[in-house]
Amino acid sequence: ATTGVAGTASADQTKTNTDRVDVTENAVIQVTKSITGNVSTVKTGDTYEYVLTYTNTGNNTATNVILKDLLPDNLVYQAGSAKWNNGSALTEANDGTDKLKFVTATGEVNFVVDSVAPNATGTLKFKVTVGPATDGAAVATTGAYVPAGQINNNAQFSYDPDGAGAIVQTPDASTNTSTVTVAADYSGAINESNTYSNKDGDTANGVADTQTRAINQGQTATFTTYVWNRGNTPESYNLSSALTGLAAGT
């Protein structure tokens, strides 16, 4: 017995606080994103493959599993490249004929997996090419480029956790972030055009490397020269003039 007030005995007392964990029968979907190939020094025009791996670690079948990947600027989806984990290609239309349906719209790659059983896993793959966000035009003719540095990307996913008739999706969750690093490309040109960045020796579009002026003695010849940065990172240039072959007194 414990001692109460002024030496009087009081009965033993027991107080309890109950904590309870209820393990639900819901499905739990986890998705990771990875990249195949060397992505540490990519350049404009390189193509590589994204892999989305999904796993159900819960106790129920997940239904209507939706995976969405909004591609950042400078990554262009390659038509016809989407494949399921068994290697079968996915049609680029939500036509219901594939076990996994596939849709592209506004740069977003969407997959819908009808159901994923407990402890089941699968993969979805598709390819992207590093290229200008506008039209992927060739650097040699337009000067378009992908800036040097990292391109980060992740995917979002949601699903119906209880497989019930009415679809009640979980909020969108994000995968891990995948990164490709565009290497610095140092390239320059010098010519007489302010509209075409041709390289030395490339006389396309009527742009010449050599400028000629006909003047009389006492007149001044003016030449305008343009220096182009054809690379994908800021550069500095050292310019010099070779004043050889000029007449005395020039």
C-alpha positions in Angstrom: 0.0 0.0 0.0 1.1 3.6 -0.5 0.8 6.3 2.0 -1.9 8.8 1.5 -2.8 11.8 3.6 -1.3 12.1 7.1 -0.2 8.5 7.4 -3.5 6.9 6.3 -3.2 3.9 4.0 -4.7 4.1 0.5 -5.5 1.2 -1.9 -3.1 0.4 -4.7 -4.0 2.2 -7.9 -3.2 1.3 -11.5 -3.5 3.7 -14.4 -3.3 2.6 -18.1 -2.8 4.3 -21.4 -3.3 2.2 -24.5 -1.6 2.7 -27.8 -2.8 0.6 -30.7 -1.6 0.1 -34.3 -4.0 -1.2 -36.8 -2.4 -2.8 -39.9 -4.7 -2.0 -42.8 -5.3 -4.3 -45.7 -4.6 -1.5 -48.1 -2.1 -1.7 -51.0 1.1 0.4 -50.7 2.8 1.4 -54.0 6.4 2.5 -54.1 8.0 3.8 -57.3 11.7 4.5 -58.1 13.2 6.1 -61.1 16.5 5.3 -62.7 18.4 5.9 -65.9 20.3 3.5 -68.1 23.6 4.5 -69.7 26.3 7.1 -68.9 24.5 10.3 -67.9 27.4 12.2 -66.3 28.6 13.9 -69.6 25.7 13.9 -72.1 25.5 16.3 -75.0 22.8 17.5 -77.4 21.5 14.7 -79.4 22.2 11.9 -76.9 19.4 9.4 -76.1 19.0 7.5 -72.9 16.3 5.4 -71.2 14.2 6.2 -68.1 13.1 3.2 -66.0 10.1 3.4 -63.6 10.0 0.5 -61.2 6.8 0.0 -59.2 6.3 -2.4 -56.3 3.2 -3.2 -54.1 4.4 -3.7 -50.5 0.9 -3.8 -49.0 -1.7 -6.4 -48.3 -4.2 -5.7 -51.0 -4.3 -5.3 -54.8 -3.7 -1.8 -56.0 -5.8 -0.7 -58.9 -5.7 2.2 -61.3 -2.0 2.9 -60.7 -1.2 6.1 -62.5 2.4 7.2 -63.2 3.0 10.6 -64.7 6.3 12.0 -65.8 6.4 15.6 -66.9 9.6 15.9 -69.0 11.6 19.1 -68.3 12.7 21.4 -71.1 15.4 20.0 -73.3 14.3 16.4 -72.9 12.3 15.1 -75.9 10.3 11.9 -75.7 11.1 9.3 -78.4 8.0 8.1 -80.0 7.6 4.3 -80.0 10.1 3.8 -77.2 7.8 2.9 -74.3 7.9 -0.7 -73.1 6.6 -2.8 -70.3 8.9 -5.0 -68.2 8.4 -8.0 -70.4 9.7 -6.0 -73.4 6.4 -5.6 -75.1 5.9 -2.2 -76.7 3.1 0.1 -75.7 0.9 1.9 -78.2 0.8 5.6 -77.9 -2.9 5.9 -77.5 -5.2 5.2 -74.5 -7.0 2.6 -76.6 -7.6 0.0 -73.9 -5.9 -2.8 -75.9 -2.7 -2.9 -73.8 -2.6 -4.2 -70.3 -0.8 -1.0 -69.6 -2.2 2.0 -71.4 0.0 4.8 -72.6 -0.7 8.5 -73.4 1.4 11.5 -74.3 0.2 15.0 -74.0 2.0 18.4 -73.6 5.3 16.8 -72.8 3.9 14.5 -70.1 4.3 10.8 -70.3 1.4 8.9 -68.7 1.1 5.3 -67.8 -2.0 3.5 -66.3 -1.5 0.1 -64.7 -4.8 -1.6 -64.2 -3.8 -3.6 -61.1 -0.7 -4.6 -59.1 -1.0 -7.6 -56.7 0.6 -7.7 -53.3 4.4 -8.2 -53.5 4.3 -7.8 -57.3 6.7 -5.5 -59.1 7.1 -4.3 -62.6 8.9 -1.7 -64.8 8.0 0.8 -67.4 10.6 2.2 -69.8 10.8 5.0 -72.3 13.6 6.9 -74.1 14.3 10.6 -74.2 16.7 12.6 -76.3 18.6 15.7 -75.1 17.6 18.5 -77.4 16.3 22.1 -77.5 12.9 22.4 -76.1 11.6 24.1 -79.3 12.2 21.7 -82.1 15.4 20.0 -81.6 16.9 21.8 -84.6 20.6 21.0 -85.4 23.1 23.2 -83.7 25.1 23.5 -86.9 22.4 25.5 -88.7 20.5 27.3 -86.0 22.8 27.8 -83.1 20.2 26.0 -80.8 21.8 24.2 -77.8 21.1 22.7 -74.5 22.8 24.6 -71.7 25.6 22.9 -69.8 24.6 21.7 -66.3 22.2 19.3 -64.6 18.7 18.3 -65.8 16.7 17.0 -62.8 13.5 15.1 -63.2 11.1 12.9 -61.1 7.8 11.2 -61.7 4.5 11.3 -59.7 2.2 8.4 -59.0 -1.2 7.7 -57.4 -3.4 4.6 -57.0 -6.6 3.2 -55.5 -5.3 1.5 -52.3 -8.2 -0.8 -51.5 -9.2 -2.0 -54.9 -12.9 -1.1 -54.2 -15.3 -0.4 -57.0 -15.3 3.4 -56.6 -11.8 4.8 -57.4 -10.5 6.9 -54.6 -6.9 7.8 -55.5 -4.2 8.5 -53.0 -2.6 11.9 -53.3 0.2 12.2 -55.8 3.6 11.1 -54.5 7.0 11.7 -56.0 9.7 9.3 -57.0 13.3 10.0 -56.3 15.0 12.6 -58.5 17.1 11.4 -61.5 19.8 13.6 -62.9 21.6 13.9 -66.2 24.5 16.3 -66.6 25.0 18.1 -70.0 28.7 18.5 -70.6 30.1 21.9 -71.6 30.7 22.3 -75.3 33.3 24.9 -76.2 32.8 26.0 -79.8 33.1 29.3 -81.6 33.0 30.9 -85.0 34.0 34.2 -86.6 32.5 35.6 -89.8 30.8 38.6 -91.4 27.1 37.6 -90.8 24.9 38.6 -87.9 22.3 36.0 -88.7 24.3 32.8 -89.4 26.8 31.2 -87.1 28.8 29.2 -89.7 32.1 27.8 -88.7 35.4 28.8 -90.4 35.5 27.4 -93.9 31.7 26.9 -94.0 30.4 29.2 -96.8 26.8 28.0 -96.7 24.0 30.5 -97.0 26.3 32.8 -98.9 28.4 33.7 -95.9 32.1 34.1 -96.7 35.1 33.9 -94.4 36.9 36.6 -96.5 35.8 40.2 -96.8 37.0 42.4 -99.6 36.6 46.2 -100.1 37.7 48.3 -103.1 38.8 51.8 -102.2 40.8 54.6 -103.6 43.9 56.1 -101.9 42.9 58.2 -99.0 39.6 56.4 -98.4 38.8 54.2 -95.4 37.7 50.6 -95.6 35.4 49.4 -92.8 35.0 45.8 -92.0 32.4 44.4 -89.5 33.3 41.0 -88.0 31.0 38.9 -85.8 32.2 36.5 -83.2 29.8 33.6 -82.3 29.6 31.4 -79.3 28.4 28.2 -80.8 28.7 26.2 -77.5 26.4 25.8 -74.6 28.3 27.7 -71.9 29.6 31.2 -71.5 33.1 31.8 -73.1 35.7 34.5 -73.6 37.7 35.0 -76.8 41.0 36.6 -77.6 40.9 38.5 -80.9 43.9 39.7 -82.9 44.5 41.2 -86.3 47.3 40.2 -88.6 48.2 43.4 -90.4 50.5 41.9 -93.0 50.7 42.8 -96.7 49.4 46.3 -96.3 50.9 49.1 -98.4 53.3 51.5 -96.8 51.6 54.3 -95.0 48.4 52.3 -94.4 
